[in-house]
Amino acid sequence: DLPSEIDLDIQFIPSSSKSNGAVLKIALEEIGFEVVFYQDDPTVEAKMLCVEASAEAIWAQEERASQIALSHGFKPDGWGFMSGS
């Protein structure tokens, strides 16, 4: 059984030489994501806290973040979740 809410993490990796993590961070933060840069790795992680634990709610957040990432030269690389905070 899933909890009622989760903290959703979505990872993105650069897909072009024009990828700009700093600009992506700003764009994702503007829609409520927390953004983490991995050390010694080009991965950018977007975290949304307290997402309803349903396929529809998870997909809605993943789609929003992925569209922004794609427009900034990044592509989705995975996602996961933990029980909500």
C-alpha positions in Angstrom: 0.0 0.0 0.0 1.2 3.5 -0.8 0.9 6.4 1.6 -1.6 9.1 0.7 1.3 11.5 -0.2 4.8 11.0 -1.5 7.9 13.1 -2.2 8.5 12.7 -5.9 12.1 12.8 -7.4 12.6 13.2 -11.1 16.1 13.0 -12.6 17.2 14.7 -15.8 20.4 14.5 -17.8 21.8 16.9 -20.5 20.8 16.0 -24.0 22.7 18.7 -25.9 25.7 20.9 -25.7 23.4 23.8 -25.0 22.0 22.3 -21.8 22.0 24.8 -19.0 21.4 23.5 -15.5 21.2 26.9 -13.9 18.4 28.0 -16.2 16.6 24.7 -15.8 16.8 25.1 -12.0 15.1 28.5 -12.1 12.4 27.3 -14.4 11.6 24.2 -12.2 11.7 26.3 -9.0 9.2 28.7 -10.5 6.6 25.8 -10.6 7.3 24.6 -7.1 10.1 22.0 -7.5 13.2 21.9 -5.3 16.3 21.3 -7.5 19.5 19.4 -6.6 22.6 19.1 -8.7 24.6 15.8 -8.3 28.3 16.2 -7.5 30.6 15.0 -10.3 27.6 14.1 -12.4 25.5 16.1 -14.9 22.3 14.8 -13.4 19.7 17.4 -12.2 17.1 16.2 -9.7 13.7 17.9 -9.4 11.8 17.1 -6.1 8.2 17.9 -5.5 7.1 17.4 -1.9 3.7 16.1 -0.8 2.3 14.8 -4.2 -0.8 12.7 -4.0 0.2 9.0 -4.3 -1.8 8.3 -7.5 -0.7 7.5 -11.0 -2.5 10.6 -12.3 -0.9 13.0 -9.8 2.6 11.5 -10.3 2.3 11.7 -14.1 1.0 15.3 -14.0 4.1 16.4 -12.1 6.5 14.3 -14.2 4.9 15.7 -17.4 5.2 19.4 -16.2 8.9 18.9 -15.2 9.8 16.9 -18.3 8.4 19.5 -20.7 10.4 22.2 -19.0 13.5 20.1 -19.0 13.2 19.2 -22.6 12.9 22.9 -23.5 16.2 23.5 -21.7 18.2 20.7 -23.3 17.7 17.9 -20.7 15.9 14.6 -21.0 14.2 12.5 -18.3 16.5 9.8 -16.8 14.3 8.3 -14.1 12.1 8.9 -11.1 11.3 7.6 -7.7 9.5 8.5 -4.5 9.6 8.3 -0.7 6.8 8.5 1.8 5.7 12.1 2.1 7.4 14.4 4.6 
